[in-house]
Amino acid sequence: MTTKEGEDIVKLERLQNNLARMEELSERLLQAFSHKRQIDPGLQGPGQDVFFKAAQAYMNDAVRSPSKVFEHQVQYWGKTFKHFLEAQEALATGKLQVPADNTPTDPRFSNPLWSTHPYFNYIKQHYLLTSDAMEKAVGEIDGLESRDRKRIEYFTRQILDMMAPTNFLSTNPDALTKAVETDGESLVRGLENLVHDIEANQGELLVTLADKQAFKVGENIATTPGEVVFRNRMFELIQFHPTTEKVHTIPLIIFPPWINKFYIMDLKEKNSLIKWIVDQGYTLFVVSWVNPDESYADVGVDTYIEEGYLTAFEQVKQICGVKKVNAVGYCIAGTTLSVTMALLNKRKDTTVNSATLFTTLTDFSDQGEFSVFLENDFVDGIEREATARGFLDSFFMSRTFSYLRANDLIYGPAIRSYMMGEAPPAFDLLYWNGDSTNLPGRMVIEYLRWLCQGNRFADGTLELMGETLSLKDVKVPVCAIACETDHIAAAATSYQGVQQMGSKNKTFILSQSGHIAGIVNPPSKKKYGHYTNEDLTLDFRAWRDRAEFHEGSWWPRWETWLSRKSGKMIEARTPGDSQHPSLCSAPGTYVLG
């Protein structure tokens, strides 16, 4: 037997083994799908009225302005037919070459074969020409309200992204090359990854974004030393060990969003906002929220305020022996902190000395890209789900946020995992992103109906805990940090909310980058800059145009603002006191739930 014959036999055996493994995995896949849970249709996609409005508006356009519709079609036919003829001419030369390619650069088509191979180049150009034509046709439909137009454009983009040729094995050169090079092994590993994700999510597909074995909370992420000094059914209160001999008199407490876990601010030492704050000489407390289940069905916005914010304030005051605290709220926790401050103002309670808001909406007149999911078709589905189960499963929020960046958080990872057979990367930020939490049933309904849809806080009609609350009732000094490309809390709308607050001392900082990277932006990285402008009477566009740009992180600028509101320096405090002994070390137990 020759060496080549021996290699051929080995390759054949490997191929047969891979086929056998794929048969076994296919059976597991069918079994996983058979256990798929029933999900309310309202949580699976927009209502039929979206498509009806789009079709009706398009037909009305065709009747009122047939020339416009005909022009769109002729332009599309002309471009695609011209492309077809150019491709035929290139092949007629007898050489394997492609026609002229004037399509825009797209990171999905980075493989050189998309530009050099006639088959792949033809598919790419045709896809991009079709996508451009559809987006143009939808974008120029007349007679649509702005909210409807935004939704139709968004879901059109979703369909186009889903149908990209990179998402299919037969038209993905990277996946095909890998399959040939590995004798099908990459496809087997990809099927294993797919089966694992389907089994882990009760028959639903949610791509695993990060290697879950690479990180352990409390060991290689969330490692800033501290102690849990209080616990109730809503949260654990973590007090961090001081790293300076002196600290400011007034302690600082951070309320993270309860949609994800607090350690986004403590991923690792070099980019930990928590450690950085401690190192600046502050007594720092952080709330670690519980991950609720069906037993939390009765928990509403008022519960988060009463058993969360107000309780945390009292515990911090007792531990530190002070009458005032400074507070930080991130995202939804910033919204609720603002509501809490309005409530305290009504009660003439001066506990909160100052407030800092990270990427916070208090005026919900524009919810940014997330607004497409806040119409009744989705919210009604969420209400039915939350009412039936007592909570909203974290699966739904994870999937929704992923679709805001579908190519980065769904299709790209799916290609690498399921077609290329690659293991998820060991990436701490993506690990945290997948460590989401459930939401209590009553709370999520109240938040969506009262604030997101009703905008009652900005309108001054929010009735809560015996008071009617308004943005004007927020009177304490406020520093708000918004992010330039935030797709969840639009910077312009965040700014509008701050403008309406009743405080006479308001600071607004606009950080470069998005919802996470714009906040977790340590000075040592020297990566994203920020903008400031003291004139908050301007509309947002004018504020931004006249703002001064500063290189580097906003953290030191904020700390300068905070230090002026934190009192004199005293001896550093160790965590807890006789009435608040350490219950366990940071990061606590709730963060593991």
C-alpha positions, -999 to 999 in steps of 0.1 A, spaced: 0 0 0 14 34 -10 15 64 14 -12 81 -6 -35 51 -4 -30 50 33 -38 87 37 -69 82 16 -81 54 38 -75 75 70 -94 104 54 -123 81 44 -125 66 79 -125 101 94 -153 111 70 -173 80 79 -169 87 116 -180 123 111 -211 112 93 -219 88 121 -215 116 147 -237 139 126 -264 113 125 -263 109 163 -263 147 168 -292 151 144 -312 128 166 -303 148 196 -313 180 178 -347 166 169 -352 155 205 -343 190 218 -367 206 194 -395 182 206 -392 198 241 -395 233 227 -416 254 251 -447 272 238 -439 309 235 -465 336 231 -465 348 194 -463 383 206 -428 376 218 -417 361 185 -421 390 162 -441 422 154 -479 420 150 -494 417 115 -504 453 116 -468 463 109 -467 444 76 -503 455 68 -493 492 72 -462 487 51 -482 469 23 -510 495 24 -487 524 23 -468 509 -6 -500 502 -25 -512 538 -19 -479 550 -32 -484 529 -63 -518 544 -69 -508 580 -61 -474 580 -77 -470 550 -100 -439 566 -116 -420 565 -84 -427 528 -78 -419 520 -114 -387 540 -112 -376 519 -82 -383 487 -100 -366 498 -133 -335 509 -114 -333 476 -96 -339 456 -127 -313 477 -146 -286 472 -120 -291 435 -116 -294 428 -153 -263 449 -160 -245 429 -132 -256 396 -148 -243 406 -183 -210 418 -168 -206 385 -150 -214 366 -182 -188 387 -202 -162 381 -176 -167 343 -178 -168 345 -216 -131 355 -216 -123 319 -205 -107 332 -173 -119 328 -137 -124 365 -131 -151 388 -117 -167 419 -133 -163 454 -118 -174 455 -82 -185 489 -69 -205 476 -40 -197 492 -6 -172 476 19 -190 452 43 -171 434 71 -193 403 65 -176 399 31 -140 401 42 -129 368 27 -109 375 -5 -131 350 -24 -160 374 -22 -140 398 -44 -120 373 -66 -143 342 -72 -170 347 -98 -196 325 -79 -192 342 -45 -187 377 -60 -219 373 -81 -239 363 -50 -224 391 -29 -231 418 -54 -267 406 -61 -274 405 -23 -261 440 -18 -279 454 -48 -312 438 -36 -307 451 0 -300 486 -12 -331 485 -35 -354 472 -6 -341 497 19 -346 526 -6 -381 514 -15 -391 512 22 -374 544 31 -393 564 4 -428 551 12 -451 581 18 -479 583 43 -463 565 73 -462 579 108 -426 582 121 -430 554 146 -444 531 120 -417 540 95 -390 533 121 -404 499 128 -408 490 92 -373 501 84 -359 482 114 -377 449 106 -368 452 69 -332 454 79 -336 424 102 -350 403 72 -321 415 50 -295 407 76 -310 372 81 -309 365 44 -272 374 39 -254 347 20 -228 345 47 -255 329 69 -258 298 47 -233 270 43 -235 267 5 -227 304 1 -201 309 28 -166 304 15 -150 304 50 -173 276 62 -169 256 30 -131 259 31 -130 249 67 -152 219 60 -129 207 32 -97 213 53 -111 193 83 -128 165 63 -161 176 77 -149 178 113 -158 215 115 -194 208 106 -196 181 132 -182 205 159 -206 231 147 -236 208 150 -224 199 185 -224 236 194 -259 240 179 -273 210 197 -258 223 230 -274 257 226 -308 243 216 -307 219 246 -296 247 270 -325 270 260 -355 246 260 -356 242 222 -350 279 214 -319 291 197 -297 315 217 -261 316 205 -235 311 233 -213 342 229 -185 334 254 -167 304 269 -186 299 301 -158 278 315 -132 305 311 -146 327 339 -158 323 374 -174 352 393 -153 360 423 -122 343 410 -111 359 378 -139 385 374 -156 406 401 -126 403 424 -124 437 441 -123 429 478 -154 436 499 -180 422 522 -217 416 520 -229 436 550 -267 434 545 -291 411 527 -329 411 522 -351 394 496 -343 421 470 -305 427 472 -272 421 489 -253 452 500 -216 450 493 -192 474 511 -157 474 495 -125 474 515 -107 508 514 -74 511 497 -66 546 510 -58 558 545 -84 586 542 -119 586 527 -146 612 521 -172 615 548 -202 610 526 -203 574 513 -212 565 477 -237 538 468 -241 524 432 -274 509 420 -267 487 389 -295 477 365 -313 445 375 -315 433 339 -278 423 342 -255 418 371 -234 444 388 -199 431 378 -199 449 345 -183 476 366 -158 451 380 -148 427 352 -111 429 359 -87 451 379 -75 473 350 -110 483 338 -129 481 371 -149 513 379 -155 499 413 -118 495 422 -110 529 406 -136 546 428 -123 529 460 -88 540 450 -99 576 448 -108 576 485 -145 568 488 -164 545 510 -182 525 483 -213 504 485 -228 485 456 -262 468 454 -263 433 440 -299 425 430 -315 391 434 -323 371 403 -361 368 407 -383 338 401 -421 332 402 -421 340 440 -414 376 430 -445 380 410 -458 406 435 -427 428 432 -433 461 415 -415 494 410 -426 504 445 -410 473 459 -377 481 443 -379 516 458 -391 506 493 -372 473 498 -343 483 475 -333 520 474 -348 533 506 -336 503 526 -301 505 511 -299 542 520 -308 535 556 -283 507 559 -255 528 545 -263 557 568 -263 534 598 -231 517 589 -213 550 582 -230 571 609 -240 598 584 -272 615 574 -266 617 537 -253 596 509 -243 601 473 -260 577 448 -253 564 413 -279 547 391 -271 529 359 -297 525 331 -330 513 345 -316 517 380 -309 554 372 -345 558 361 -357 543 393 -332 564 413 -347 595 397 -382 584 407 -369 577 442 -354 612 445 -387 627 434 -405 607 461 -380 618 487 -384 654 477 -422 650 482 -415 636 516 -390 663 524 -363 637 530 -328 650 523 -310 616 524 -296 618 489 -269 645 487 -262 641 450 -271 617 422 -251 604 392 -270 589 363 -253 565 338 -270 561 304 -304 569 320 -337 577 304 -363 596 324 -381 612 295 -392 583 273 -405 603 243 -378 586 223 -363 552 234 -338 550 206 -335 518 187 -352 499 215 -385 517 207 -393 492 179 -400 467 207 -422 490 228 -454 490 208 -484 471 220 -478 439 200 -446 432 219 -457 447 253 -490 428 252 -470 396 247 -446 404 276 -476 412 298 -493 378 290 -460 360 296 -451 378 328 -486 374 342 -488 337 335 -453 329 349 -449 356 375 -417 368 359 -401 375 325 -375 350 317 -340 364 310 -341 346 277 -364 372 262 -344 402 272 -312 386 260 -327 378 226 -342 412 222 -310 431 230 -291 408 207 -313 417 178 -304 454 182 -269 443 170 -279 412 151 -248 408 129 -225 412 159 -244 393 185 -264 367 165 -253 359 129 -216 365 133 -213 343 164 -236 317 149 -214 314 118 -183 309 138 -200 285 162 -223 264 139 -206 266 105 -169 269 114 -172 247 145 -152 272 167 -155 273 204 -169 306 219 -142 330 228 -130 337 263 -143 372 264 -153 387 298 -177 413 284 -196 387 264 -196 364 294 -213 391 314 -237 399 285 -249 363 287 -253 364 325 -286 382 324 -315 380 349 -352 375 351 -376 404 358 -404 404 383 -438 402 365 -455 432 381 -424 454 378 -418 448 341 -454 455 332 -454 487 353 -421 499 339 -432 493 303 -467 507 306 -461 536 329 -427 548 318 -418 534 284 -452 538 268 -470 563 291 -440 585 298 -458 594 330 -427 606 349 -418 632 323 -455 642 320 -458 646 358 -486 620 361 -467 591 378 -488 580 408 -467 559 431 -466 553 469 -492 579 476 -476 607 456 -478 621 421 -443 623 408 -426 644 382 -391 651 368 -395 685 383 -394 669 417 -358 659 413 -341 687 432 -307 673 442 -275 680 423 -273 657 393 -245 646 370 -257 626 340 -234 607 317 -248 597 283 -231 578 255 -228 591 219 -237 558 201 -260 543 228 -286 522 211 -306 516 244 -307 550 261 -304 576 233 -282 605 244 -305 632 231 -334 618 251 -313 613 282 -304 650 279 -340 660 275 -348 643 308 -321 661 327 -332 694 313 -367 689 328 -354 680 363 -360 706 390 -324 707 402 -305 740 401 -272 721 399 -271 699 367 -241 686 348 -243 666 316 -213 647 301 -215 630 267 -190 601 264 -179 586 231 -189 550 223 -220 531 235 -241 519 264 -213 498 280 -180 509 265 -188 545 270 -192 539 308 -166 513 314 -139 535 300 -109 536 324 -84 566 321 -55 541 316 -69 531 282 -69 566 268 -95 553 244 -128 573 243 -131 610 249 -160 630 262 -179 663 256 -190 690 281 -211 721 279 -225 740 309 -254 755 289 -282 731 294 -308 755 281 -299 745 245 -315 718 226 -293 687 223 -281 693 188 -270 728 197 -255 716 230 -234 690 211 -223 714 184 -210 739 210 -196 713 234 -159 712 242 -142 679 235 -118 663 260 -94 635 253 -97 604 275 -122 591 301 -148 611 318 -141 593 351 -116 620 365 -139 648 356 -169 631 373 -147 624 404 -138 661 407 -176 669 406 -183 641 432 -155 651 456 -170 685 461 -202 669 473 -186 642 495 -174 661 525 -140 662 543 -116 634 545 -117 610 575 -101 578 586 -109 550 562 -138 528 572 -136 490 573 -167 472 560 -198 468 583 -202 474 620 -214 455 651 -249 455 637 -238 447 602 -212 419 604 -199 403 572 -224 378 558 -199 366 532 -171 381 510 -178 400 478 -191 394 452 -218 377 474 -243 350 467 -270 368 447 -247 374 418 -243 337 414 -280 330 412 
